[in-house]
């Protein structure tokens, strides 16, 4: 949900350079901490999650203007750190396919990677008390709320959206495709951000409704996947202590 499709030339250099540096540092530290043999054992799982995320992040749901990320699910199945690594790879591939600019890869990795870090960590802290399926719902919801908050703050800071009114958040990538003129038109124009049935919604009302529907959708699907793996591959849901990364 927190993946933005800003083209190159919109984000100030200091922002996208910092995004790359922080993302690469997290990736480097993660790979240094995990033993090489453990990484090799998890490569098939990482490839599986990367493939799933590439598909879901490329296809909008249609009834609401967003797509699922499943980054929180990646953090639950392969660990928060390795989930972040997968998020970086997926965002880089999507940028090469034109799904956002190259300069936004680092920032997108941070936005979406938070879902893997928070979702995976919260899941492993909560599952002993609440069980795997309820914990997956709670963890996914928390991760999506935090990552969306980071996305909104970032878009507001770079001037793409109006934080006070909420205008432009849902269609930020559409507003900047043709440059600054299109961006200004999108922010100050009279277009509707979201239409729910016969009701036209805009601003924070539209943002909150879409966020609510998005959290419910991704949390529900994540819970179903976790429930499936508890039956067929419980070792992925309850890893050994030295694999819990």
C-alpha positions in Angstrom: 0.0 0.0 0.0 2.9 2.4 0.7 4.7 2.0 -2.6 4.8 5.3 -4.6 5.2 5.6 -8.3 7.0 8.9 -8.6 9.1 9.3 -11.7 12.7 10.5 -11.8 13.2 14.2 -11.4 10.6 14.8 -8.8 12.4 13.9 -5.6 15.2 16.2 -4.3 18.6 14.6 -4.6 19.3 14.6 -0.9 16.1 12.5 -0.3 16.7 9.8 -2.8 20.4 9.5 -2.0 19.6 9.2 1.7 17.0 6.6 0.8 19.5 4.5 -1.1 22.2 4.8 1.6 19.9 3.8 4.5 18.4 0.9 2.5 21.8 -0.5 1.4 23.1 -0.2 5.0 20.1 -2.2 6.3 20.6 -4.8 3.6 24.3 -5.1 4.3 23.9 -5.4 8.0 21.1 -8.0 7.6 23.2 -10.2 5.3 26.3 -9.9 7.6 24.2 -11.0 10.6 22.7 -14.0 9.0 24.9 -17.0 8.4 25.7 -17.8 4.8 24.2 -21.3 5.0 21.0 -19.9 6.5 20.7 -17.5 3.6 21.2 -20.3 1.1 18.5 -22.4 2.7 16.1 -19.5 2.5 16.8 -18.5 -1.1 13.8 -20.6 -2.5 11.5 -18.9 0.1 12.9 -15.5 -0.7 12.4 -16.1 -4.4 8.9 -17.2 -3.8 8.0 -14.1 -1.8 9.8 -11.9 -4.4 7.7 -13.4 -7.2 4.4 -13.0 -5.2 5.3 -9.4 -4.4 6.2 -8.5 -8.0 2.8 -9.7 -9.1 0.7 -8.1 -6.4 2.6 -4.8 -6.4 2.0 -4.6 -10.2 -1.7 -5.3 -10.2 -4.2 -2.9 -8.6 -7.2 -4.5 -7.0 -9.6 -2.4 -9.0 -12.3 -1.7 -6.4 -9.9 0.5 -4.4 -7.0 2.5 -5.8 -4.1 0.5 -4.3 -2.3 -2.8 -4.6 -1.2 -5.3 -1.9 2.5 -5.5 -1.0 2.7 -8.6 1.2 5.9 -7.2 2.7 4.5 -8.0 6.2 3.9 -11.6 5.1 7.5 -11.8 3.8 8.7 -10.7 7.3 6.6 -13.4 8.9 7.7 -16.2 6.6 11.4 -15.5 6.0 12.2 -13.1 8.8 12.1 -9.3 9.1 15.7 -8.7 7.9 15.5 -11.0 4.9 12.1 -9.7 4.2 13.6 -6.2 3.9 16.2 -7.6 1.5 13.5 -9.0 -0.7 11.6 -5.7 -0.7 14.8 -3.9 -2.0 15.1 -6.4 -4.8 11.5 -6.2 -5.8 11.4 -2.4 -5.8 14.6 -2.3 -8.0 13.0 -4.8 -10.5 9.8 -2.8 -10.5 11.7 0.4 -11.2 13.5 -1.2 -14.2 10.0 -2.1 -15.5 8.9 1.5 -15.3 6.8 1.1 -12.1 8.3 4.3 -10.6 11.6 5.9 -11.1 15.1 4.6 -10.3 15.6 7.4 -7.8 12.6 6.4 -5.7 13.8 2.8 -5.2 15.6 3.5 -1.9 12.7 5.5 -0.4 10.2 2.9 -1.6 12.3 0.2 0.0 12.2 2.1 3.3 8.5 2.6 3.1 7.6 -0.9 2.2 10.5 -2.5 4.1 9.0 -1.1 7.3 6.1 -3.5 6.7 8.5 -6.4 6.6 10.5 -5.3 9.7 7.5 -4.3 11.8 5.2 -7.0 10.6 7.7 -9.8 11.0 8.9 -8.6 14.4 5.4 -8.0 15.8 4.2 -11.4 14.5 7.0 -13.3 16.3 6.4 -11.4 19.5 2.7 -11.9 19.5 2.2 -15.4 18.1 3.0 -17.1 21.5 0.2 -15.2 23.2 -2.5 -14.9 20.5 -1.7 -17.7 18.1 -0.4 -17.5 14.5 -3.5 -16.4 12.6 -4.7 -13.6 15.0 -1.1 -12.4 15.3 -0.7 -12.2 11.6 -3.8 -9.9 11.3 -2.7 -7.6 14.1 0.9 -7.5 12.8 -0.1 -6.7 9.3 -2.5 -4.0 10.4 0.2 -2.3 12.5 2.8 -2.6 9.7 0.4 -1.1 7.1 -0.6 1.8 9.4 3.1 2.7 10.1 4.3 2.4 6.5 1.3 4.5 5.2 2.0 7.2 7.8 5.7 7.3 6.6 4.5 7.5 2.9 2.2 10.4 3.6 4.8 12.3 5.6 7.3 11.8 2.8 4.9 12.9 0.0 4.0 15.9 2.1 7.7 16.8 2.7 8.5 16.7 -1.0 5.4 18.8 -1.8 3.5 16.2 -3.8 0.4 16.2 -1.5 -1.3 18.6 0.9 -1.0 17.1 4.4 -3.7 19.3 5.8 -6.5 18.4 3.3 -5.2 15.0 2.3 -5.6 15.9 -1.4 -3.4 14.1 -3.8 -2.4 11.2 -1.6 -4.3 8.5 -3.4 -3.3 9.6 -6.9 0.1 11.2 -6.2 1.8 9.1 -8.9 -0.8 10.3 -11.5 -0.4 14.0 -10.5 3.3 14.1 -11.2 3.6 12.0 -14.4 3.8 15.0 -16.6 5.9 17.2 -14.3 5.3 20.2 -12.1 2.3 21.6 -14.1 0.4 18.3 -13.8 1.3 18.1 -10.1 -0.1 21.6 -9.4 -3.2 20.8 -11.4 -3.7 17.6 -9.4 -3.2 19.2 -6.0 -5.4 22.2 -6.6 -7.8 20.9 -9.2 -11.4 19.9 -8.8 -11.0 16.1 -9.5 -12.4 13.4 -7.2 -9.9 11.3 -5.4 -12.1 8.2 -5.0 -15.6 7.1 -5.9 -17.2 4.5 -3.6 -20.3 3.2 -5.4 -22.4 6.3 -6.2 -20.6 8.4 -3.5 -17.8 10.7 -4.5 -15.1 11.1 -1.8 -12.0 13.2 -1.6 -9.3 14.3 0.9 -8.8 12.5 4.2 -12.3 10.9 4.0 -11.2 9.0 0.9 -7.8 8.3 2.3 -9.1 6.8 5.5 -11.7 4.7 3.7 -9.2 3.3 1.2 -6.7 2.7 4.0 -9.4 0.8 6.0 -10.3 -1.4 3.0 -6.7 -2.0 2.2 -5.8 -3.1 5.7 -8.8 -5.4 5.9 -8.0 -6.9 2.5 -4.3 -7.5 3.0 -4.7 -8.6 6.6 -7.3 -11.2 5.6 -5.3 -12.6 2.8 -2.2 -12.7 5.0 -4.1 -14.6 7.7 -5.3 -17.2 5.1 -1.7 -17.7 3.9 -0.4 -18.0 7.4 -3.1 -20.5 8.3 -2.2 -22.5 5.2 1.5 -22.7 6.2 0.7 -23.6 9.7 -0.8 -26.8 8.3 1.6 -27.7 5.5 4.9 -26.0 6.6 4.7 -25.2 10.3 8.5 -24.8 10.3 8.1 -21.6 8.3 5.8 -20.1 10.9 7.6 -21.4 13.9 11.3 -21.4 13.0 14.2 -22.5 15.2 15.6 -19.9 17.5 18.8 -19.4 15.4 16.7 -18.9 12.3 14.4 -16.3 13.8 15.7 -13.3 12.0 
